[in-house]
């Protein structure tokens, strides 16, 4: 197998080759390293490789799940594998080491994945783009110098460029779905509580955040959800799952659904006409597939809401950075923090318990208000992002002279307008690469449904993947083109 052949498969495709002994996990790891060597100089999505998982891989130590031997990248955020370096994209955390495994890392390994390295993320994953002072900017594989999205832009760019077939992602305001939209991949944010945050946390972001993966096929996302939807000891609550596996249900078109679509700006960001047209084409196709499709109004002032929620997102951030400084030995300040993060750090000190509790009340009110949309439809369809990927510099954390109003009103609103409502509600949402813009950049379509019903989304996503396939699209910065 050569690198181009390696990069043509999704994760389950490579796992099948391992199971049939066509290729070994060690051979796949070597191919992944070669793919990184070829594509990463242009894409800059991978910040570290683990030689012990490549040259010195102990194949007997791999898990026996459906992804056995498949190369995988862990996002440079939070820290999941004990003894590995974790820097959260920040100069403050240079050289910091993970102290204990998370259940997520244990489940990834049990699935058979071979975690070969770290993918790039913006500082503390607080941006809709993956640009940073520590490791530079992760480029969109479709156009060098354009954003791969954030905060899991490194993971999605690595997948779409062919370096690995699947990668870790996390999402507190759209950080799985935005990179999927801008790079042209599959990005599922599961329901609140579906994937354990233990053992060190009950939840992250006060319930707003979720872990999952960046993928290039619906079947990979479904099979991975089977692996990760495993309640762990001490988890604060459990949510129901279907009787059949997600992998099976993803291959079964759902019964007739009420699908509501929206294009109205929820944070004042107008939708690009070609993005709007993609929603219209998808709506027409869904109607042809037998679903009841109509326009719905969310009636949600997202701009006002996120200004209140800043007191949730950033509450205690100063204490968090103080802890990192103690672990890393570096000092919090302008030499270790990017300007926007320094601004957020200073702002966090002003958040009183009263403001935090008031914001939590506003979050509950927003959740209840937004949730009413699912009394009118089973699935809510919007663009994932109002615009396709944009050049570096538009949303990065290195900007100076930025106020908190700018941070919340622009740096968050433009990428997150259609994604953050689903973090507030805690429901599942998926971005699918169903169209291409005339600029040559992907367009993501987002589907969402009520909490715990990921199987509905995956079945619908599988049907759309069949009807509007994207597998044959290959970006200019793909490893197969680097080698040609």
Secondary structure as GFF3:
##gff-version 3
##sequence-region A 1 484
A	DSSP	alpha_helix	3	7	.	.	.	ID=ss1
A	DSSP	alpha_helix	11	19	.	.	.	ID=ss2
A	DSSP	alpha_helix	25	43	.	.	.	ID=ss3
A	DSSP	beta_strand	46	49	.	.	.	ID=ss4
A	DSSP	three_ten_helix	51	53	.	.	.	ID=ss5
A	DSSP	three_ten_helix	59	61	.	.	.	ID=ss6
A	DSSP	beta_strand	71	75	.	.	.	ID=ss7
A	DSSP	three_ten_helix	91	93	.	.	.	ID=ss8
A	DSSP	alpha_helix	103	110	.	.	.	ID=ss9
A	DSSP	beta_strand	114	119	.	.	.	ID=ss10
A	DSSP	three_ten_helix	123	125	.	.	.	ID=ss11
A	DSSP	beta_strand	131	132	.	.	.	ID=ss12
A	DSSP	beta_strand	136	137	.	.	.	ID=ss13
A	DSSP	beta_strand	139	140	.	.	.	ID=ss14
A	DSSP	beta_strand	143	147	.	.	.	ID=ss15
A	DSSP	alpha_helix	153	160	.	.	.	ID=ss16
A	DSSP	beta_strand	167	171	.	.	.	ID=ss17
A	DSSP	alpha_helix	177	183	.	.	.	ID=ss18
A	DSSP	beta_strand	186	189	.	.	.	ID=ss19
A	DSSP	three_ten_helix	205	207	.	.	.	ID=ss20
A	DSSP	beta_strand	210	215	.	.	.	ID=ss21
A	DSSP	alpha_helix	218	228	.	.	.	ID=ss22
A	DSSP	alpha_helix	246	250	.	.	.	ID=ss23
A	DSSP	beta_strand	258	261	.	.	.	ID=ss24
A	DSSP	alpha_helix	273	288	.	.	.	ID=ss25
A	DSSP	beta_strand	292	295	.	.	.	ID=ss26
A	DSSP	alpha_helix	302	313	.	.	.	ID=ss27
A	DSSP	alpha_helix	317	328	.	.	.	ID=ss28
A	DSSP	alpha_helix	339	348	.	.	.	ID=ss29
A	DSSP	alpha_helix	353	371	.	.	.	ID=ss30
A	DSSP	three_ten_helix	372	375	.	.	.	ID=ss31
A	DSSP	beta_strand	379	383	.	.	.	ID=ss32
A	DSSP	alpha_helix	404	406	.	.	.	ID=ss33
A	DSSP	pi_helix	407	412	.	.	.	ID=ss34
A	DSSP	alpha_helix	413	416	.	.	.	ID=ss35
A	DSSP	alpha_helix	420	425	.	.	.	ID=ss36
A	DSSP	beta_strand	429	436	.	.	.	ID=ss37
A	DSSP	beta_strand	442	448	.	.	.	ID=ss38
A	DSSP	alpha_helix	454	467	.	.	.	ID=ss39
A	DSSP	alpha_helix	479	482	.	.	.	ID=ss40
###
